[in-house]
Protein backbone atom coordinates (compact mmCIF):
# COMPACT_ATOMS: atom_id res chain seq x y z
CA UNK A 1 0.00 0.00 0.00
CA UNK A 2 1.45 3.42 -0.84
CA UNK A 3 2.37 5.86 1.86
CA UNK A 4 0.38 9.07 2.26
CA UNK A 5 3.39 10.96 0.92
CA UNK A 6 2.70 9.81 -2.65
CA UNK A 7 -0.85 11.18 -2.84
CA UNK A 8 -2.49 14.50 -2.07
CA UNK A 9 -3.63 14.98 1.53
CA UNK A 10 -7.35 15.74 1.59
CA UNK A 11 -7.52 16.58 5.29
CA UNK A 12 -5.60 15.98 8.48
CA UNK A 13 -6.28 16.12 12.19
CA UNK A 14 -4.43 15.61 15.43
CA UNK A 15 -6.14 14.54 18.63
CA UNK A 16 -3.93 14.12 21.67
CA UNK A 17 -1.02 11.99 20.44
CA UNK A 18 -2.80 10.59 17.39
CA UNK A 19 -2.14 12.19 14.02
CA UNK A 20 -4.47 11.40 11.08
CA UNK A 21 -4.30 12.08 7.34
CA UNK A 22 -6.76 11.28 4.58
CA UNK A 23 -5.57 10.77 1.00
CA UNK A 24 -7.11 9.64 -2.28
CA UNK A 25 -6.82 5.91 -2.84
CA UNK A 26 -4.66 5.53 -5.98
CA UNK A 27 -5.95 1.97 -6.53
CA UNK A 28 -9.69 2.67 -6.32
CA UNK A 29 -10.83 5.99 -7.80
CA UNK A 30 -13.38 7.81 -5.67
CA UNK A 31 -12.30 6.17 -2.43
CA UNK A 32 -9.95 7.51 0.21
CA UNK A 33 -7.59 6.08 2.81
CA UNK A 34 -7.39 7.14 6.44
CA UNK A 35 -3.83 7.01 7.80
CA UNK A 36 -2.72 7.42 11.40
CA UNK A 37 0.31 7.42 13.62
CA UNK A 38 0.98 7.78 17.30
CA UNK A 39 3.22 10.81 17.51
CA UNK A 40 5.00 9.35 20.57
CA UNK A 41 6.02 6.00 19.09
CA UNK A 42 5.42 5.61 15.35
CA UNK A 43 7.65 7.30 12.82
CA UNK A 44 5.54 6.66 9.73
CA UNK A 45 1.81 6.55 9.04
CA UNK A 46 -0.13 3.28 8.94
CA UNK A 47 -3.31 2.74 6.93
CA UNK A 48 -6.24 2.60 9.34
CA UNK A 49 -9.05 2.11 6.87
CA UNK A 50 -10.74 2.95 3.60
CA UNK A 51 -13.81 5.10 2.99
CA UNK A 52 -15.98 4.53 -0.09
CA UNK A 53 -15.98 8.29 -0.69
CA UNK A 54 -14.43 11.36 0.88
CA UNK A 55 -17.01 12.83 3.22
CA UNK A 56 -15.05 15.04 5.60
CA UNK A 57 -17.75 14.96 8.28
CA UNK A 58 -17.94 11.14 8.33
CA UNK A 59 -14.16 10.82 8.36
CA UNK A 60 -13.80 13.27 11.24
CA UNK A 61 -16.60 11.58 13.20
CA UNK A 62 -14.75 8.29 12.85
CA UNK A 63 -11.45 9.94 13.86
CA UNK A 64 -13.07 11.30 17.03
CA UNK A 65 -14.62 7.89 17.85
CA UNK A 66 -11.29 6.17 17.23
CA UNK A 67 -9.39 8.69 19.36
CA UNK A 68 -11.78 8.51 22.30
CA UNK A 69 -12.64 4.80 22.35
CA UNK A 70 -9.90 2.46 23.50
CA UNK A 71 -12.35 -0.40 22.86
CA UNK A 72 -12.66 0.57 19.17
CA UNK A 73 -8.87 0.89 18.86
CA UNK A 74 -8.38 -2.58 20.39
CA UNK A 75 -11.06 -4.12 18.16
CA UNK A 76 -9.52 -2.67 14.99
CA UNK A 77 -6.06 -3.80 16.10
CA UNK A 78 -7.41 -7.33 16.63
CA UNK A 79 -8.93 -7.31 13.15
CA UNK A 80 -5.63 -6.15 11.62
CA UNK A 81 -3.77 -8.82 13.56
CA UNK A 82 -6.23 -11.53 12.46
CA UNK A 83 -5.79 -10.48 8.79
CA UNK A 84 -2.02 -10.55 9.23
CA UNK A 85 -2.16 -14.06 10.71
CA UNK A 86 -4.46 -15.30 7.92
CA UNK A 87 -1.89 -14.22 5.35
CA UNK A 88 1.09 -15.44 7.37
CA UNK A 89 2.86 -18.37 5.70
CA UNK A 90 4.31 -21.12 7.93
CA UNK A 91 7.77 -20.03 6.73
CA UNK A 92 7.25 -16.76 8.64
CA UNK A 93 7.08 -18.71 11.91
CA UNK A 94 10.28 -20.54 10.94
CA UNK A 95 12.04 -17.19 10.48
CA UNK A 96 10.90 -16.18 13.97
CA UNK A 97 12.32 -19.45 15.31
CA UNK A 98 15.71 -18.71 13.75
CA UNK A 99 15.69 -15.16 15.07
CA UNK A 100 14.62 -16.27 18.53
CA UNK A 101 18.03 -17.71 19.31
CA UNK A 102 19.60 -14.26 18.91
CA UNK A 103 16.99 -12.07 20.56
CA UNK A 104 14.16 -14.15 21.91
CA UNK A 105 11.96 -11.37 23.32
CA UNK A 106 12.10 -9.18 20.20
CA UNK A 107 11.38 -12.17 17.96
CA UNK A 108 8.41 -13.27 20.06
CA UNK A 109 7.05 -9.73 20.25
CA UNK A 110 7.28 -9.60 16.45
CA UNK A 111 5.35 -12.86 16.18
CA UNK A 112 2.57 -11.50 18.41
CA UNK A 113 2.80 -8.06 16.74
CA UNK A 114 3.56 -6.31 20.03
CA UNK A 115 5.36 -2.99 19.99
CA UNK A 116 8.72 -3.16 21.77
CA UNK A 117 7.89 -0.02 23.77
CA UNK A 118 4.57 -1.26 25.12
CA UNK A 119 4.12 -3.40 28.19
CA UNK A 120 2.64 -6.84 27.70
CA UNK A 121 -1.03 -7.19 28.62
CA UNK A 122 -1.84 -10.80 29.55
CA UNK A 123 -5.40 -10.71 28.17
CA UNK A 124 -4.23 -9.14 24.90
CA UNK A 125 -1.53 -11.79 24.60
CA UNK A 126 -4.08 -14.57 25.18
CA UNK A 127 -6.42 -13.13 22.55
CA UNK A 128 -3.64 -12.96 19.96
CA UNK A 129 -2.57 -16.52 20.78
CA UNK A 130 -6.14 -17.68 20.17
CA UNK A 131 -6.17 -15.94 16.76
CA UNK A 132 -2.90 -17.67 15.79
CA UNK A 133 -4.13 -21.04 17.10
CA UNK A 134 -7.13 -20.87 14.75
CA UNK A 135 -4.69 -20.64 11.86
CA UNK A 136 -1.80 -22.86 12.95
CA UNK A 137 -3.22 -25.51 15.32
CA UNK A 138 -2.65 -29.03 13.91
CA UNK A 139 -6.31 -29.97 14.55
CA UNK A 140 -7.31 -27.10 12.24
CA UNK A 141 -4.96 -28.23 9.48
CA UNK A 142 -2.08 -26.14 10.75
CA UNK A 143 1.55 -26.85 11.41
CA UNK A 144 2.70 -28.65 14.59
CA UNK A 145 6.08 -26.94 14.60
CA UNK A 146 4.52 -23.50 14.15
CA UNK A 147 2.01 -24.11 16.94
CA UNK A 148 4.79 -25.31 19.21
CA UNK A 149 6.73 -22.09 18.63
CA UNK A 150 3.59 -20.00 19.19
CA UNK A 151 3.06 -21.75 22.54
CA UNK A 152 6.71 -21.28 23.46
CA UNK A 153 6.52 -17.57 22.60
CA UNK A 154 3.26 -17.24 24.53
CA UNK A 155 4.78 -18.84 27.64
CA UNK A 156 7.86 -16.63 27.42
CA UNK A 157 5.86 -13.42 26.96
CA UNK A 158 3.39 -14.44 29.69
CA UNK A 159 6.28 -14.66 32.13
CA UNK A 160 7.38 -11.18 31.04
CA UNK A 161 3.83 -9.89 31.53
CA UNK A 162 3.60 -11.24 35.07
CA UNK A 163 7.09 -9.91 35.82
CA UNK A 164 6.21 -6.30 34.81
N, C-alpha and C positions, 0 to 999 in steps of 0.2 A: 504494500500500500504506500502511496507517495506521502511524503511529509507535507505539512501545511506550507512549507516554504516554497513549494513549486506551483502553488495555485493562489489566486487572489483571496485575501481574507475578507469575508463578507461582514463579519462582526466579531468582536471579542469582549470578554468580560473577565473580571477578577473578583472572586469572593473569598475572603480570608486568604488562605494559602493556595487556593485552586485558581489556575489560570486557564481560560477556555478560548478557543478560536473556532470559527466556522468558515469552511472553505467550500467552493464548488467541488463536486465529485467528478474528477476527470474521466472516470470509467462509465458513469451513468449520467448523461445529461439531464439537467433539471433537479437532480438530487444534491444534497450537501452533506458534508462530514463534520461532525463535532469532535474537536480535538481537546485534550486537556493535559495538564501537568501539575504536579504538586511543586510549587516554587521551592519548597525546602529540600526536596530529595531528588526530583527528576530533572534531568538536564534537557531532554527533548520531549516533544509532545507525543501523546499516544492517542490513537483513534478511540473514541468513546462510543460512537454510534453514527448511524446514517439517518437522515430525514428525507422523506420522499419529495419534499420541496422546501425551499427556504422561506419559512414564516418566522420572522424575527421574534414575535411574541411567543410562539410555541417553543422555540429554541430556548429563549431566556427563561420561560416557565420551567422547562426541564432542568436547566442549569441551576436554578434556585432550588428545585426539589433535590437534585443530586448533591448540591453543596450542603443542604441542611439535613439530609436524611442518611445517617450512617447505615441504616438498614438497606436502603436502595443501593448505596455504594457497595456494600458487601454482596448483595444479590447479583449485581452486574459483574463484580469481580469473580464470583462463583461461576457465572455463565461463561465468562471469558476463559476461565481455567478449564471448565468442562470441554469447551471447543478445542482448546489447546491439547488436552489429553486425547480427545477423539482423533486428532490428526497426528498424534505422536507415534512414530514408528518404534517397534521394539529396539531398533538399533540406537535410538536416543537413550534408552535406559542403560544400554551397554556402555555408551560414552560416559554416562554419569558414574557407572561402576569403575571405569578406568580412572576417572578424575578423582574419585573418592579416596583413593590411596594417597594422593598428594594433599588434598584439602577437603577432608570429609564434610565438615559443616557447610562450606560454601557449595559443594556439589549437591548435598542433600537439600539445601535451601533452593537451589536452582531447580531440582526435580519437583519440589512442592511449590515452586514459583513464589517464594517468600523473599521479600526485599531484605538485603543484608542488614540494613539499618533498623528494621522493625523487630520488636520483640516477638517471640513465638507464642501465639494464643493456642492453647490445647484444643479448644472446640473447633477452631478454624483448621487446625492441622488434621483433626479427625475427619472433618467434612471433606477435605481435599483427598485424604487417603481413601475415603469411600468412593469418590469420583474416579480415582485411578483404579481401584479394585474392580469397578464395573467394566473397565476396559481391559485390564491385564490379568484378572483372576483366572486360573486354569479352568475352573468350572464354567466360566463364561467364554471359553475358547481362547483365553489369553495365554501368556507365557509364564511358566513356572519360575524361571530365572528372574524375569522382570518383577514378578510379584514378590519374590523373596527379597530383592533389593528394595522395593517400595516399603516392605515391612521393616527391613533393617534401618532404612532412613527414617521411618516413622518412629521407631523405638529410640533412635539416637536423638532426634529432634524433640521427642516427648521428654526425654531426660533434661534437655536444655531448657525446655519450657518450665518444668518443675523446679529447675535450679535458678531461674531468674528471680 
